Structures are given as structure tokens and as C-alpha cells.
């Protein structure tokens, strides 16, 4: 049974956490490059939020949005 849990430990530490370990090593030598990955993710999330809000306003302007409080059966 101990070998099973050690196998799980090896799997997570060696395989699944490999990208995080490489990023931690990169941060020690190139701080700006390591944080550039974070900035990339923030830019992607900001674009996705902008696109989502744009789609919401388009649906609201076209009248597709049902804002009646009885739109859901549990609100009756």
C-alpha cells in the first residue's frame, strides 16, 4: 500500500508539477520573463471579459435577453 501512495507522490511531483518547477527555476534567473507568462494570462482574461460583455450588450439590444423574473421556474 505504501508503494501505491509513493507512486502517486512521484506522479505529482515529477510529472504534474514539472511546469511549476521550471517556472520557479526561471524566476530565479529571469524575473521579468517568468512574470511575462502571468501578464499573458491576464491579457487573455481581459480580452475574454471584454468579449463576454460585448456579447451581453448585443443580446440585450436585440431583445433576446429575457429579463422577466418568472423566466426561471424556481422564481415563480
Secondary structure, DSSP 8 states (H G I E B T S, - for coil): -HHHHHHHHHIIIIIITHHHHHHHHHHHH-HHHHHHHHHHHHHHHHHHHHHHHHHHHHHHHHT-----TTSSGGG-
